[in-house]
Structures are given as structure tokens and as C-alpha cells.
Amino acid sequence: MLAVSLGLSLLANSARAVLNIEITQGIEGAVPVAVVPFAWEATAPGAPVRPAEDIAAIISADLARTGRFETLPPKDMLARPHADSEINFGNWRMMGSENLVVGTVTYQGADRYKIRFRLFDVFKGQELFGYSQSANGNDLRRAAHLISDMIYEKLTGEPGAFNTRVAYITAQGPQKARRYSLWVADADGHNAQAMVNSTEPMLSPAWSPDGTRLAYSSLEDNGHQVLFVQEVVSGRRDKVSSHKGLNGAPAWSPDGRSLALSLSKDGNAEIYVLDLVAKKERRLTQHWAIDTEPAWTPDGQSIIFTSDRGGQPQLYQVAADGGEVDRLTYEGAYNARASVSPDGKQVAMIHRTDGHYRVAVLDLESGNLRVLTDGSLDESPSFAPNGSMIIYATNSGQRGVLAAVSVDGRVRQRFSEQEGDVREPAWSPFKKLTTQ
């Protein structure tokens, strides 16, 4: 019997789905950074003994997770300053730290907190950046991620992606009694929340451009594949495509008004665009081959998709309003599941080489293709919204896990969960924290 339950009733069980992240390869010569534990100021009535989250520890973990920074453990710090007047830069130079972060957390009453931090260049003895913000108790962790984003951007010149989320699907239990869940977690694996539980498989979650909705396909309609769009916060969802045959691989247009998808309602899998407002479909491809896995370019002008029209799966491109189809990939006998970088200059894909399926990146201008991973069965690449990393699914110990690799291949991460298979990751767009 089919069983489906939606988001809010499942939040109580979310803690067990935390994804732990391990750096399996970092950059040689990573920049040394010291994040001093933030001072706790609790003078307002009703103040807790300490804040619910360790802001400095979250920032330190965020920076270390990139593989580009080497953070100093608090136990190795010679001092714990909280203001510039307390900093002896000579001590930090002696310890090899190039940058220093200090800060305070102040309780303001009514579950409100003021967070202040400063970033220093140790060798110049100069402040690089400072900021303060307010947040309520439930937003402390996200506020820490926002601070990490600021520090990362100041030190690298690139936007950080710590204050973002990842959607993924898990499968647990024996094959004949498998249970599937669609989860949303912070980019560091915390705050995992189940959006849907089902006894039928779910596939291809895709974020709307504003990060408020997820589109995905499900077999819960008596084994028939249908497409849903679901609001992340409320859990409300709408069935948007339920034609006979395939209703799969949804991809949002950059303006959030349409979904590209693969339908076989006319007898063959083709690429369509579904206008979610007008509820009308437009067919883009006309071919005897299987056309699937569409991905929009950031300008909204074209769609990249997988097709075997050349005899084997390769990537092709077609204008968003239809027309001639151009082949993009020629290297190797298998290239599929495109994900376009936020700047539109690169396409991540699954590329078969020597019998192994691995994540590769195609530079659209030069045509150069680079293999980034060394797995045997990698799947479902998805770019981070700042374009620095690619999250994907792979195998480890006879089960599915998530992993991530930097676009230059120098940094690698592995996400682990306690039980089951983890598949179909999708990295959310940027979502800024609202502060007052």
C-alpha cells in the first residue's frame, strides 16, 4: 500500500539525518586562519548560560571545509582576544596564522542576540573587515554561516556559499520494503528536515531560483511517474505534470516561471517547457532518440540536455524557444546529466572513462573537458551557487553517499549519514539571512 507523508510531521525525526562532512583532499599550502572563540556577554535579564550555538566553531568549520583554509584549534591558541586592543599580533605571527577573527555575542533579551566580529591581517596588523548583526536564537547557526560567507569573500574575492542548502533523497530498508525521503539540509549537513516520506521512489529534486520551492518526480501515483512542485517552508505541493508515460527531470528556468522537463506523452521522450503560470507546455525537440535531463543556461536563452541521437548519450543544446540542436560533447562514449555553472561558462556532467562514471567539467569556450573525480559510479552533479564546488552522488561501501569536489579538482569532501543510500543532490541558490 502506498504511503506518503509531507514535511511538517517529519521534522521531529530530522536530527538522525545529519550529514557529516569529511575533507578527503585539501589544497597544499592552505591559508592559516585563527577563529578565536567569541566572548559571551549576558547582562540582559533572562540570559541563558551560553548561546545555543558556538558561532566561532561554526565559522572555523565552514572555512576548514573548503580545503582552502587551515584553522587553528582553540586549545593551541596562546590567547583569546575579543577586541583589537587585546591582540598581540606578534604572538599570532609566531603561530603562523595569516588571518585572525575575533568577536562577541551579546544577549539582548527576548531571545535576541547581537553578533559582532572583526577580521584582521596578522602580518600587516590591520583590520580587513568588521560587521555586526542581530539574530534570534533559532537563526544563530545561519548567522554564523553568513559571517563565514563574508570572511570567505574578503579573503578569496569570491562569494561564499555556506548560507545555502542542499536537497537530497535517501532510501532505507530492505529492497521489498524500501522507504524514500526527500530531505533539505544546510550546506554543512546540519538542520536536516524531511520534506516527503514515501514507499515509492523520488527522483531529480530541483530548486526554484528563489530557493522557496522544490520540483521533483515521484512514482507514488500507482507506480506512474508524476511531477510535483513543493513549497519548502509550508510543505504545500502541487502536481504539475502527470501525462501518460515519462514525466521526469524537472529544471527551473532562471525567472522561476517555467520548468524544462522530459515527457514521453507522444510516444518518445522529448524536451518540453512547462509554463507554470499559464499551465501550458511547449515541445522543444523532435527526434526518435531519447531526450532527457534538461538544464537551463543562466541567461535563460537555451537548454542543455542529454540525448542518444548520435548513438550514445551526449550533451546537446537547443534555444529555449526551439530550433536547431547543437552537439556539445564529443570526447568519450558517454556524457550525461548536465549542470551549468552559475556564470554559464562551464558544464558539469557524468563522463564515462575506462568503464568508470566520473564527474567532469566542460569549458564551453575552449571545449576542454576535465575529469575531476576518481569514483566508479558517480551521479547527479550540481554546482554550488558560487560556482566553486560541485556536489554529486557516489558509492562507498556498497551504499550511496554524497561527495563534493572543487571545480579545479584540488579539494574533495565526503558526506556521510548513519543509514541507507543517499542520492540525487541539488545545491540551492543563494539565500540571504533576514536580520533586524
C-alpha positions in Angstrom: 0.0 0.0 0.0 1.3 3.4 -0.9 2.2 5.7 2.0 3.2 9.4 1.6 3.6 11.9 4.3 4.7 15.6 3.9 7.1 17.8 5.7 5.9 19.3 8.9 5.0 16.0 10.6 8.5 14.6 10.0 10.6 17.4 11.5 10.8 15.7 14.9 12.9 12.9 13.2 15.2 15.2 11.4 18.2 15.0 13.7 19.1 11.5 12.7 19.7 12.6 9.1 22.6 15.0 9.8 25.2 14.7 7.1 28.8 14.6 8.5 31.4 16.2 6.2 34.9 15.0 5.9 37.7 16.7 3.9 39.3 13.9 1.9 41.6 16.2 0.0 42.6 19.9 0.5 44.9 22.4 -1.1 48.5 22.1 -0.2 49.6 25.3 1.5 46.1 26.2 2.7 45.9 29.6 4.3 46.3 29.5 8.1 43.3 31.2 9.9 42.6 31.5 13.6 38.9 32.0 14.7 39.0 32.9 18.4 36.0 31.7 20.5 33.6 34.6 20.7 33.1 36.4 24.0 29.7 35.8 25.7 28.1 38.9 27.1 24.9 38.1 29.1 23.8 41.1 31.1 20.1 41.3 30.0 17.5 39.6 32.2 16.7 36.0 31.4 20.0 35.4 29.6 21.0 31.8 29.1 24.2 30.4 30.5 25.6 30.4 27.0 24.3 30.8 23.4 22.7 27.7 21.8 25.3 27.7 19.1 29.1 28.2 19.2 29.5 30.9 16.5 33.2 30.7 16.3 33.3 26.9 16.0 30.8 27.0 13.1 32.8 29.7 11.3 36.0 27.7 11.8 34.4 24.5 10.5 33.0 26.3 7.5 36.3 27.7 6.4 38.1 24.4 7.0 35.6 22.5 5.0 36.6 24.4 1.8 40.0 22.9 2.0 41.5 26.3 1.2 42.0 27.3 4.9 43.8 25.6 7.8 42.1 26.7 11.0 43.8 26.8 14.4 42.2 24.7 17.2 41.3 26.8 20.2 43.4 24.6 22.5 46.5 25.7 20.6 45.8 29.4 20.9 48.2 31.4 23.2 45.4 34.0 23.9 41.7 34.6 23.3 41.3 38.3 22.5 37.9 39.8 21.7 38.8 43.3 20.7 41.7 44.9 18.7 43.2 46.4 21.9 43.7 42.9 23.2 45.5 41.5 20.2 49.3 40.8 20.2 49.9 40.3 16.5 53.4 39.1 17.3 52.0 36.0 19.0 49.8 35.1 16.1 52.6 35.6 13.6 54.7 33.3 15.7 52.0 30.7 15.4 51.8 31.1 11.6 48.3 32.5 11.4 47.9 34.8 8.5 44.4 36.0 9.4 42.6 36.4 12.8 38.8 36.5 13.6 37.6 37.8 16.9 34.1 38.6 18.1 31.4 38.8 20.7 27.9 37.5 21.2 25.6 39.7 23.3 22.2 38.7 24.7 19.7 41.5 24.2 16.7 39.9 25.8 13.6 38.2 24.3 15.7 35.6 22.6 17.6 38.2 20.5 21.4 38.3 20.1 23.9 40.8 18.7 26.9 39.3 17.0 30.0 41.4 16.3 33.2 40.2 14.6 36.4 41.6 13.1 38.8 40.1 10.6 42.5 41.0 10.8 45.5 40.6 8.6 48.0 39.3 11.1 51.2 40.2 9.2 50.1 43.7 8.5 48.4 44.2 11.9 45.4 45.7 10.2 41.7 45.2 10.3 40.3 43.9 7.0 36.6 43.9 7.8 34.1 44.2 10.6 30.4 43.7 10.9 27.6 43.3 13.4 24.2 41.8 13.1 21.2 40.8 15.2 19.5 37.4 15.1 17.1 35.4 17.2 18.0 32.1 18.8 16.8 29.9 16.0 18.9 31.8 13.5 22.2 31.8 15.2 23.6 29.0 13.1 22.6 30.6 9.9 24.0 33.9 11.1 27.3 32.2 11.7 27.2 30.9 8.1 26.6 34.4 6.8 29.6 35.6 8.7 31.6 32.8 7.1 30.4 33.9 3.7 31.7 37.5 4.4 35.1 36.3 5.6 35.5 33.9 2.7 34.6 36.6 0.2 37.0 39.1 1.8 39.9 36.6 1.7 39.3 35.0 -1.7 37.4 37.6 -3.7 34.6 35.0 -4.3 31.2 34.8 -2.7 30.8 32.2 0.0 28.1 29.5 -0.2 27.9 28.5 3.5 24.5 30.1 4.0 22.8 27.8 1.4 21.1 24.4 1.5 21.3 21.0 -0.2 18.3 18.8 -1.2 18.9 15.0 -1.5 17.0 11.8 -1.4 17.5 8.8 0.9 16.4 5.2 0.6 16.3 2.9 3.6 15.2 -0.6 4.4 15.2 -3.9 2.6 14.5 -3.8 -1.2 10.9 -5.0 -0.9 10.1 -2.6 1.9 12.1 0.4 0.8 11.3 3.9 2.2 12.3 7.0 0.4 12.7 10.5 1.8 13.3 13.9 0.3 15.5 16.0 2.7 16.7 19.6 2.9 19.8 20.4 5.0 22.1 23.3 5.5 25.2 23.2 3.3 27.2 21.9 6.2 24.8 18.9 6.7 23.0 20.3 9.8 19.3 21.1 10.3 18.2 18.3 8.0 14.4 18.3 7.5 12.3 15.7 5.7 10.0 17.2 3.1 8.4 14.0 2.0 8.4 10.3 3.0 7.1 7.7 0.6 7.2 4.0 -0.1 7.8 4.8 -3.8 11.0 6.3 -5.3 11.5 10.0 -5.8 14.0 11.5 -8.3 15.6 14.7 -9.6 14.9 17.4 -7.0 15.5 20.8 -8.4 15.5 24.2 -6.6 13.5 27.2 -7.8 15.7 30.3 -8.4 14.5 31.9 -5.2 15.1 28.8 -3.1 11.5 28.6 -1.8 10.3 25.6 -3.8 11.5 22.2 -5.0 10.4 20.3 -8.1 10.8 16.6 -8.2 9.4 13.4 -9.8 7.8 10.6 -7.9 6.4 7.2 -8.7 3.7 7.4 -5.9 0.8 7.6 -8.4 0.5 3.8 -8.5 4.0 3.4 -9.9 3.3 6.1 -12.6 5.9 8.9 -12.7 4.5 12.4 -12.0 6.0 15.8 -11.2 5.4 17.8 -8.1 6.3 21.4 -7.1 6.5 21.7 -3.3 7.0 24.8 -1.0 9.9 24.1 1.3 8.6 26.0 4.3 4.9 25.1 4.3 5.2 21.7 2.7 2.3 22.5 0.4 2.7 20.8 -3.0 1.0 20.8 -6.4 1.1 18.0 -9.1 2.2 19.9 -12.2 2.6 17.1 -14.8 1.0 13.6 -14.9 0.8 12.6 -18.5 0.9 9.0 -19.6 4.5 7.8 -19.6 7.5 9.7 -18.5 7.2 12.9 -16.5 10.8 13.5 -15.4 13.9 15.5 -14.9 12.5 18.9 -14.0 14.7 22.0 -14.3 13.7 25.6 -13.4 14.0 28.5 -15.7 16.1 31.4 -14.3 12.9 33.5 -13.9 11.1 30.7 -12.0 8.1 30.8 -14.3 8.8 27.6 -16.2 10.1 24.1 -15.9 12.0 22.3 -18.6 11.2 18.5 -18.4 11.3 15.3 -20.3 7.9 13.9 -21.4 7.0 10.8 -23.4 3.3 11.6 -23.8 3.6 11.5 -27.6 5.4 8.1 -27.5 9.0 9.2 -27.2 11.0 11.1 -24.6 11.3 14.7 -25.7 12.2 18.0 -24.0 9.3 20.3 -23.2 8.9 23.6 -21.4 6.0 23.9 -19.0 4.8 27.4 -18.2 3.7 27.1 -14.5 1.6 30.2 -14.7 -0.3 29.6 -17.9 -0.1 25.8 -17.3 0.8 25.2 -21.0 3.5 23.0 -22.5 5.8 23.8 -25.4 7.7 21.0 -27.2 11.4 21.8 -28.0 12.8 18.7 -29.5 11.6 16.4 -32.3 13.6 13.3 -32.7 13.3 9.5 -32.5 16.0 9.4 -29.8 15.6 9.7 -26.0 16.0 13.4 -25.0 16.1 14.0 -21.2 17.9 15.7 -18.3 17.4 19.3 -19.4 19.4 22.1 -17.7 18.9 25.9 -18.4 21.7 28.3 -19.1 21.8 31.2 -16.6 20.7 33.7 -19.2 17.5 31.6 -19.9 18.3 31.6 -23.6 19.0 27.9 -24.1 18.7 24.4 -22.6 21.4 21.7 -22.5 20.1 18.2 -22.4 21.1 14.5 -22.8 20.3 12.6 -25.9 21.4 9.4 -27.6 20.5 10.7 -31.1 24.2 10.1 -32.1 24.0 6.5 -30.9 25.3 7.1 -27.4 24.4 9.6 -24.6 25.9 13.0 -25.3 25.1 16.6 -24.4 23.2 18.8 -26.8 22.0 22.4 -26.7 18.8 24.0 -28.1 17.4 27.5 -27.9 14.7 28.0 -25.2 12.2 28.8 -27.9 13.2 25.8 -30.0 15.1 25.4 -33.3 18.4 23.8 -34.3 20.1 21.4 -31.9 23.8 21.6 -31.4 26.0 18.9 -30.0 28.3 20.0 -27.2 30.3 16.9 -26.2 32.5 14.7 -28.4 35.1 13.3 -26.0 34.2 9.8 -24.9 31.2 7.5 -25.5 29.1 8.7 -22.6 28.4 12.3 -21.3 25.1 12.9 -19.4 23.3 14.8 -16.6 24.4 18.4 -17.3 24.7 21.0 -14.6 25.5 24.5 -15.8 27.8 26.8 -13.7 26.3 30.0 -12.3 28.3 32.1 -14.7 27.3 29.9 -17.7 30.9 29.2 -18.7 31.2 25.6 -17.6 29.0 22.4 -17.7 29.5 19.7 -15.2 28.4 16.2 -16.3 28.9 12.5 -15.8 31.6 11.3 -18.1 32.5 7.6 -18.7 36.2 6.9 -18.9 37.8 3.4 -18.8 34.5 1.9 -17.8 34.0 4.3 -14.8 31.4 7.1 -14.5 33.0 10.2 -13.1 32.3 13.9 -12.7 33.8 16.1 -15.4 33.6 19.7 -16.4 33.4 21.1 -19.9 34.7 24.6 -20.6 32.2 26.0 -23.2 34.6 28.5 -24.7 37.6 26.3 -25.2 35.9 22.9 -25.4 38.3 21.5 -22.9 36.9 18.6 -20.8 38.5 17.8 -17.4 37.7 14.8 -15.2 37.5 15.8 -11.6 36.8 12.6 -9.6 38.1 9.1 -9.4 34.9 7.2 -8.5 33.5 4.3 -10.4 29.8 5.2 -10.3 29.4 8.9 -9.8 26.0 10.5 -10.4 23.9 13.7 -10.4 26.4 16.6 -10.3 25.1 20.0 -9.0 27.1 23.3 -8.9 27.3 25.4 -5.7 25.7 28.8 -6.3 29.1 30.5 -6.2 30.5 28.0 -8.8 33.4 26.9 -6.6 32.2 23.3 -5.8 30.2 20.5 -7.3 28.2 18.2 -5.2 27.4 14.7 -6.5 26.4 11.2 -5.5 28.8 8.3 -5.5 29.2 4.8 -3.9 31.1 3.9 -0.7 31.0 0.6 1.0 28.1 -0.8 -1.1 25.8 2.2 -0.5 25.2 5.6 -1.9 26.8 8.7 -0.3 27.2 12.3 -1.3 30.6 13.9 -2.1 31.8 17.3 -3.4 34.8 18.4 -5.5 36.1 21.8 -6.3 36.0 22.9 -9.9 39.7 22.7 -10.2 39.7 19.2 -8.6 42.0 20.2 -5.8 39.5 19.9 -2.9 37.3 16.9 -2.1 34.7 16.3 0.5 32.7 13.3 1.6 29.3 13.5 3.2 28.2 10.5 5.4 25.0 9.5 7.0 24.2 6.8 9.5 22.0 4.6 7.4 20.7 3.9 3.9 21.6 5.2 0.4 21.9 8.9 -0.3 21.3 10.1 -3.8 20.2 12.9 -6.2 21.8 16.0 -4.5 20.8 19.5 -5.6 22.6 22.6 -4.3 20.3 25.6 -3.5 20.7 29.1 -4.9 21.9 31.9 -2.6 19.5 32.7 0.3 20.4 35.7 2.5 19.6 35.8 6.2 17.0 38.4 7.1 18.2 40.4 10.1 16.7 43.3 12.0 
